[in-house]
């Protein structure tokens, strides 16, 4: 194998003297080394990837990397201590009561009632008709397991709340229940 160093023919192109001098100083390459710029760009890409991963962890998990999560839950609302509210939960249950405290994670409900649907077991219904269902307002605490009359609900499970009017049927039923069940 014979390696020869032959000269390229002059094509008539004028090469500036600065190019020739730079070529002689650095060898065959005139390119300037951009190690600093490459390192900066690599560092910038790594930082962006880390921030994107952190955002995904913060957004889609319960881990909060960038401070408290803002929540569009009732914790941002203010509630009247004298009013009753309907609290609609993600499991379909609705509780009626007074909202006494709320923060970023939990809403506390006191003086709680809920509606129970029942029908008579012995009721005979004519063919082609549906049996009559009876609605009754139940005070929390009367159940078999005997819970206390307050509840802390995770705000993630509250769909929405409604303030009840004093002349509405639920508040009237609560007032009637309290009037008939005063401790002696």
C-alpha positions in Angstrom: 0.0 0.0 0.0 1.5 3.2 -1.1 0.4 6.4 0.5 1.4 9.5 -1.4 1.0 13.1 -0.4 0.0 14.7 -3.6 -0.8 18.3 -3.9 -4.3 19.3 -5.1 -4.3 21.4 -8.2 -4.9 25.1 -7.8 -8.5 25.8 -9.0 -8.0 29.5 -9.1 -9.8 30.2 -5.8 -8.1 32.8 -3.6 -7.9 31.7 0.0 -7.5 34.5 2.5 -4.2 34.7 4.3 -5.8 34.6 7.7 -7.2 31.1 6.8 -3.8 29.9 5.8 -2.2 31.2 9.0 -5.0 29.7 11.1 -4.6 26.4 9.3 -0.9 26.4 9.9 -1.4 27.1 13.6 -4.1 24.5 14.3 -3.3 21.8 11.8 -5.9 20.9 9.2 -9.0 22.1 11.0 -10.0 25.8 11.1 -13.0 25.1 13.4 -12.9 26.7 16.8 -13.6 24.3 19.7 -17.1 24.9 21.1 -16.8 22.7 24.2 -18.3 25.4 26.4 -21.3 25.9 24.2 -21.9 22.2 23.9 -21.7 21.7 27.7 -24.1 24.6 28.2 -26.6 23.2 25.8 -26.4 19.7 27.3 -26.8 21.2 30.8 -29.9 23.2 29.6 -31.5 20.1 28.1 -30.9 18.1 31.3 -32.4 20.9 33.4 -35.5 21.0 31.1 -35.9 17.3 31.3 -35.7 17.3 35.1 -38.2 20.1 35.4 -40.6 18.3 33.0 -40.3 15.1 35.1 -40.9 17.1 38.3 -44.0 18.7 36.8 -45.4 15.3 35.9 -44.7 13.9 39.4 -46.3 17.0 40.9 -49.3 17.0 38.6 -50.1 13.3 38.5 -49.2 12.0 42.0 -49.9 13.1 45.6 -46.3 14.2 45.9 -46.0 18.0 45.9 -42.6 19.1 44.6 -43.4 22.8 43.9 -45.4 23.8 47.0 -49.1 23.2 48.0 -51.3 22.2 45.2 -54.1 24.6 44.3 -57.4 22.9 44.5 -60.7 23.8 42.9 -62.5 22.4 45.9 -64.7 24.0 48.5 -61.6 24.9 50.5 -61.5 28.2 48.6 -65.1 29.1 49.5 -66.3 30.7 52.7 -69.3 29.2 54.4 -71.9 30.8 56.7 -71.9 29.1 60.1 -75.7 29.5 60.4 -76.6 27.9 57.0 -77.1 24.3 56.0 -75.3 23.0 52.9 -75.8 20.1 50.6 -72.5 18.4 50.1 -72.4 16.2 47.0 -69.7 13.5 47.0 -68.1 11.6 44.1 -69.7 8.3 45.3 -73.2 9.6 44.8 -74.0 10.3 48.4 -75.4 13.7 49.5 -75.0 14.9 53.1 -76.9 17.9 54.5 -75.2 19.8 57.4 -73.3 22.8 58.5 -69.8 23.3 57.2 -67.7 24.3 60.2 -64.2 24.1 58.9 -62.4 23.7 55.6 -58.7 23.7 54.5 -56.7 22.4 51.5 -57.4 18.8 52.3 -60.6 18.3 54.3 -64.0 19.9 54.9 -65.6 19.3 58.2 -69.4 19.0 58.3 -71.5 19.1 61.6 -75.1 18.5 62.4 -75.4 16.0 59.5 -78.4 14.5 57.9 -78.9 12.3 54.8 -81.9 11.0 52.8 -82.8 7.3 53.0 -85.0 5.7 50.4 -87.2 2.8 51.5 -90.3 1.0 50.4 -92.8 -1.2 52.2 -91.9 -4.9 52.0 -95.5 -6.0 52.3 -96.9 -3.5 49.8 -98.8 -5.1 47.0 -98.5 -3.1 43.8 -100.9 -3.6 40.8 -99.2 -5.0 37.7 -97.7 -2.4 35.5 -97.0 0.1 38.2 -93.9 0.8 40.2 -93.9 0.5 44.0 -94.0 3.8 46.0 -90.7 4.7 47.5 -90.6 6.7 50.7 -88.0 9.2 51.5 -87.0 9.9 55.0 -84.4 12.3 56.5 -82.0 10.4 58.8 -79.8 12.1 61.5 -76.2 10.9 61.4 -75.4 9.0 64.6 -78.5 6.8 64.6 -76.8 4.0 62.6 -75.7 0.7 64.1 -72.0 1.6 64.3 -72.9 4.8 66.2 -70.8 7.5 64.6 -70.4 11.0 66.1 -72.3 13.8 64.5 -69.4 15.3 62.4 -67.6 14.2 59.3 -64.3 15.2 57.7 -64.6 14.7 54.0 -61.6 14.6 51.7 -61.9 17.6 49.3 -60.9 15.4 46.4 -64.3 13.6 46.8 -66.5 16.7 47.0 -68.1 17.4 43.6 -69.8 20.6 44.7 -71.7 22.2 47.6 -75.0 24.1 47.7 -76.2 26.5 50.4 -79.8 25.5 51.3 -82.6 28.0 51.7 -84.2 28.2 55.1 -87.7 27.6 53.5 -86.5 24.6 51.5 -88.0 21.2 52.2 -84.7 19.7 53.6 -84.1 22.6 56.1 -87.8 22.5 57.1 -87.5 18.7 57.8 -84.3 19.3 59.8 -86.1 22.0 61.9 -89.1 19.7 62.4 -86.8 16.9 63.5 -85.0 19.1 66.0 -88.3 20.4 67.4 -89.5 16.8 67.9 -86.3 15.4 69.3 -85.1 17.9 71.8 -83.3 16.3 74.8 -85.4 16.5 78.0 
